[in-house]
């Protein structure tokens, strides 16, 4: 190493010159150096220089895959670093032909110059300071989850989250940086080329099963890796070391981990991506809601062996004057409602999206409009086969750790020749095959926006937790696409929000 350091050159990039100071890391595909930025315009600063190293025995396909990943890292950092606050900024990116210090031959290298975050990565902190407290892990999650929400919104998956790729800033004690985007993959069509399939960047101790099998990854894959990292920081073990007989992470082995955090991590670590949280935003919302929060609808989040289905609504007492005003308002609204009903009965064509109360959600790409209740929230999703074609999720101001309550809008491409009847049959067969202990309750034709459609209602058993869920799916076909509205909830919560779904949302859906 000393011999290499004596030969470290000054690199000339597109935006400046960089004096390499010392080799600080060597990975499978590259070397990492600490360097000094020699740009006279910039105040003296240190930086990190990554050099792509490609060994001669690699096949052309592997070489192309490595270069592609390296170039993507540069683009991701350039696009996201300055905006996130928790991703190192990109200073420069260039290629240069230099003499390989090991082979002593001229060779082209790619270089990446980025912000130097002074501090220890969490794997070193774990060794030096011991197990993390729950409070420390919660601080970590509240730092990193917004970063994942940000990069996922920009169609980027990190694919190599682990303690050694998270650095606590020495200057700001509770600020964490997510580093080493060398394995990132941009989610464009959900495709992974043969070249990319041949490279598994992540450590098997943190990577989800689908990534180890070299299958497609999605946003929940990053959530799995983050949860696996948290488990190691909390317990000193990897999730695989503390699985129960159902092959689920057993947080109850650790009495110092709260039920609230334990159940969240357990869901993030589900084997099947469909059983995990589907976005960092979902985790953030549940993470910051506790069972003792009086401001929300309290739901039972008991574990497998608790069948308690009670729910409690906390209602503050109103002053008597307010009650009088409320009663008067109710009478006025009731009278108005009766008049509206009479008018609609006499004028059935008057019922349209403008007369349905609620907020309006629009997706201009697909020409979709739908109204949803005032106390619900709507989140637009990037259309991608990786997310099952989901373009929106609309959910009430409540939550369940077992299953997120909400209405999901998704789109599937089909062949032009496929009829509604043929799709109905195929969709129902798929539900029967994929849903555990499925019971189909209703099947019927359904008009959606005055188009021919279909509706199915069914219940199923969650494969991991001992609870049943209930689902209503309504769909219609237009221009070789199927537009699907899916309302799902735990079975005991299904009827609570059904009226809002049917009367406000499905009735107002427009193409």
N, C-alpha and C positions, 0 to 999 in steps of 0.2 A: 504493500500500500504506500509506503514511503517513497518507493521508486516512482510510482505513478504520480504522486503529488508533486514531485520535483519537475515532472514534465507537463504539468497542467498549463494549458495555453490561455491566451486572451482570445475570446471569441468575438467576432464582429457580426452582429445581427442586423435586422432591418431598422431597429429603433435605437441601437446603442451598442456599447462594447462591454464585455463582461469578463472579469478576471475570475477564473475558477480557483477556489481556495482549497477545498478538500472534498474527497469522495465521502459521502455520508450514507449511501445506500446502493445496493445492487440487487436487482430483481431479475425475473426470468427474461424480460424483454428490454431492460434498460438500466442505466446508471443515473444516480442522482447526486448532484454536487451542491455544496454551498458556494456562492459566488458573490462578488461585489460588483455593483453596477457602476461603471466608469463614466457614465454620461455626465458631462460637466453641468448640464442644465438641471439635473436632478440632485437633490440633497443626498449626501452619501447614504446608501442603503444596501443592505444585503438582500439577496434573492436566491431562489432555488432554480437550478438549471437541470432539466431532465434531458438525457441523451438516449435516443433510441439505439439499442444495440441489436444487431441481427447476426446470428451465427451462421457460418457457411453451410452447416448441415441442414438448415431449414429448407423445406420445399418452397417453390415459387408461390404456391397457394398460401402457405403459412406466412411467408414474407408479406404478401399482399394484405393478409388479414391483420398483421401486426401494425403495418403502416397505416391502415385504415383506422384502427382503434386510436393510434397516436394522433392522427390528424383530427379525429373527432374530439379528442380531449382538448386540443387547442381551440376548436370552434366553440365547444361548450364553455370553457373558461372565458373566452373572449365575449361570448354572448351573455353569460350569467354572472361571472365573478364580481363585476362592479355593482351589480344590482341586488345581490343576495345579502351581502354583509357577513356571510358565514362560509363563503367559498373563496379560496385565494384568487386574487386578481391576476390576470394574464398581462405580462409586460411585453413579451416579444415571442415570436415563433419564426424559425427559419431553418434552412438546411445549409450544410457546409461540407466541403470535402477536406478531410484532414487525415493525418496518418494515424491509423489504429495503434494505440499504445501497446497492444498485446501481439497483433499480427505484423506490425511494422510495414503495413502496406496502405496505400491511399484508398480511402473509402468514404462514401457519402453518409453523413449522419444527419438526423433530424434533431433539432433542439427546441426545447420549450422553456421559457423563462417566466417565472411567476413569483408572486408575493411570498416572502419568507415569514412564516408565523412562528414567532419565538415561543416555545413552550414544549411540554412533553405530550406524546401521544398517550392514549388511555391504557394501552397495554403496559407501558412503562410505569405509569402512575399506579396501576393495579399491583405491580410487583413491589413498588417502593412503599406504598401507603396501605396496602391491604384492601379488603373487600369494600365496595362502595355502599353507603347507606342508601335507603330508599329515597330520602330527600335529594341526595346527590344524583341519583338516577333520574328522578323526576325533573331536575334542572337540566340534565342532559337531553331528555326527551323534548322538553319545551324549547330547547335550542335547535335540535336537529330536525324535528318533525316539520317546522315551518320551511326549512331548507328543502326537504323532500317534497313538500307540497309545491314549492316554487319550481324545482327542477322538473317534477312530473307534469306540472302545468305547461312547461315548455317542451314536453315530449322527450324527456331525457330520463334514463334509468342508470343509476350509479353502478350497480352489479358487484360491488366489492366493499360493502360496508362491514367494518370490523373495528375493534378497539384501536388497532395500530393506524387506522386511517381517520381517526378523530383526534384532533389536537386541541387541548385546552390552552388558550392564550395566556401567556405569562403576564401580559399587561392588563388583561381584563379577566379576573379569576373565573367568572362564571360564563365566559363566552367560549363556545366550541366551534372549531372549523372542520368541515368535511373535506378531506384532501384525497389526492390520488384518484382522479377521474380517468386513469389510463384504461379502465375497462368499460367506460360508458358506451351505451348503445342508444342511438336515437330511435324513437318509436315512430316510424313513418307509416308503413303498412303492416307492421307486425311480422315482417319477414326476417328470417335469419339465414344468411347465405351459408353454403357449405363450408366456406372458409371460416366464418365466424363460429359455426358449430364445432369446429375442431379445436377451439381454444376455450378452456374454462378458466377464467381469470380469478374467480373468487376462491377463498379458502373453504374447504369442505366442512369445517367446523361451524361456519356461519351461513353458508349458502343454502337456499331452500332446495328441496328435492328436485324440482323441475330444472333448476340450473345445473345441478350435479349430473342429471341425466342428459344434459345438453339439449334441452327442449326450450321452447319459448319462455321468456320471462315477462313479467308485467310489473305494474307499480307495487303490487303486494309482495313481490320478491324482495324489494328493498326493505319493506316493513318487517319481513321475516328476519332478514339479516340484522336489522337494528335491534329487534327483540332478542335474538340470539346473543348479540353483544351485551345487551343489558343483563341477561341471565348470567353470563360469565362474570360481569362486573359485580353483580349482587351475590353470587354463590361461589365463584371460583370454578364452576363446572360449565360444561357445554350442555345445551338442552338435551342432547342424546344420552347424557349420563344420568339424567333425572326424569326419565319417562316412566309413566305408570303402565299397568297391564294393557290399557287401551292405546298405548303408544302415543300418549299425550303428555306434554310437559306438566309435571306434578308440582305446582307452586306450593301446595299445602305441606310439603316436606320442610319448608323454611318458614318457621313461625314469625320471623321478623319482617316478612313480606306481606303487606296488607292484601286482603281479599280483592280490593278494588284494582290494585296494580297487577296482582297475580292473574286475574281473569283477563285483563287486557293483554298482557304478554302471552298468555296461553292462546288467545284467539289469533294474535299475530303469528303464532308459531304453528298454526294448523298445517297439516300435510297438503291438503287440497287448497289451492289458491282461492277457490270460490268460497271457502269457509272462513277466510281471513277478512279483516277490514280491507276495503277496496281502495282506500285513499288515506293519505296522511291526515287530511282534514277530518276524516271520521275519527281517527285515533285521538286527535287533539280535542275534539268536542267531548268525547267520552272521558278522556283523561282528566279534564278539568271540571267534570261534574261528579260530585260525590253523593252517596245515598243520603247524607244528612243535610243536603242543600234544600232549604225550605222554599226556594224560589221556583222550584220546578215540580212537575208531576213525578212522583216517586214510583218507580217500578221495581218489582221483585227481580233481583239479579242473582238469585240463589244458584248454587251449583247443582250437579246432577241429581242428588238425592232429595232435594227439597221441592215439594209440589205446591208450596204456598203460592196462591195466585192473587193475593190481595194487592190492591194498589190504593194509595192514599193521595188525595188532593188537598193541599194546604191552602185554605182560603182565609184571608185577613178579614176581620170584622169591619163592616162599613159603618160610618157615622149615619145616624137616623136621617139627617137631611139628604145625604147622598142616596139613601134607599128610596126616599120619596121621589127624587129626581129620576132615579132608575125606573121606578114603577110608571111614572108619567111617560118616560121615553119608550118603555115597553109597550104601553097602550097605543102610542102613536105608531110605532113600528108594526104592531100587530094589525092595526086598522089598515095601514099602508099595504101590508102583506096580503090582506084579504082582497083589497082592490086589485092588486097585481095578479092574484090568482084568477079572479073573475075575468080580468082583461085577457090573460093568456088563454083561458078556456074559450073565450069568444074569438081570439085571434091566435091560433096555434102556431102560425108562422112567425110570430113576434119573438119566440124564444130563440135567441142567438147568443153569441159569445159576449156581446156588449151588455146584455141584461143579466148575466151571471156575475155575482159579486166576487171580488178577489183581485189578486195581483196578476199581471200578465207576464208570461214567459214566452219569449220568441227565439227561434233559431232560424236565422235568415238563410243559412246554407241549405237547409232542407225545407224551408218554407213552412215551419211549424209554429202554431200558436196554441197556448193552453193557459187557462186561468187556474190559480190555486189559492187556497184560503189565506187571509191576511196574516194569520199567525203561523204559517208554514214558511219554509225557506226553499229556494231553488238554486241549484248549482249546475252550471253548464259544464259538460265534459267534452274533451277532444274525441272526435269520432275516430275509432280505431278498432280493428278486429281483436286487438289485445285486450280491450275493455269490453268485448262482447258486442260492439257496436253501440254502446250506451252513449247518448248525447246529453242526457240530463237526469238528475235525480232531484226529487221534491219530497221534503220530509217535514214532519211536524216538530214542534218545539218540545221534544221529549226523546228518550233514548232507552234502549235495552242493550245490555252487554252481550246478550245471546244473539240478537239479530236486529239489524237496523230496520226500523219501520220506515216505509216510504213508497213512493211511486217512481218507477224507473221507466224512462223512454229510451228505447233502442231501435236500431234499424238493421235489417239483414238484407243482403243482396240475394236475389233468386233468379233463376232462368226465366226468360220472357214467356216460355211456354207453360210454366208452372201455374196451375189454377189455384184459387183460394181453397177449393175442396182438397186438392192434393197437398197443399201446404198444411191444412188443418190435420190431416191424417198423419203426416210426417212429424209435426210438432207434438201431437199427442203421444205418439209412439216414443219420441225422445224423452218426454216427461216421465212416462212409465218406466223407461230404462234407467234414467239418471236420478230419480227421486226415491229415496229409501222409504219403504212402507207407504207408498203413495195411495191415496184414496181420492178418486175423482168424484166431486160432488155435483157439479153442473157442467153441461155442455150445451151451447145454444148459439144460433145465429144472432148477430148483434150489429145494429147500424152504428157506424162511427162517422161523424161528419157527413151524414146522408150517403155513406158508402157501405157496400156489403162488407161485413166483418164477422168475427167469431169471438166467442167468450168461453173461457174454461175456468172453473174454480176447483182447487184441489188442496189437500193437506199432505204433509209429509213429515218424516222423522229426521231431525238433525243427526248426521252420522257421528258427531262427536259429543254433543251434549244431550241430556235426556229431556228434550222439549220438542213439542210439535209446532210446526208453522203452517200458516195458511196463505195461499196465493190466489190472486185473480189475474188472469192474463186476457187482454183484449187486443185484437190485431186486425189490420186491414192491409190490402195490397194496392200499391200505386206505382206505375212505371218501374216494374221489376224490382221493387223494394217492398219489404214487409215492415210496417210501422207497428211496434208492439208497446203497449202500456202494461206494465207489471206492478201490481200492488201486492206487497208482502208484509207480513208481521207475524210475531208469535201468535199462535192460535187464540190465546186468551186476550190478546190485544186487537185482534182483527176487526171486530165489530165497532170498536171505539172510534176508528177513523174512517169506517166504510162510507158513511154518508157524505163526508167531505170528498172522498175519492169519486164516488158515483155522481153526486149532484153538481159538484163544482168542476172537477178536473176532466173526467171522461166525457161529460156532457159538453164541455167547452172546447174539446180538442178539435183543431182545424188544420187541414193540409192545404 
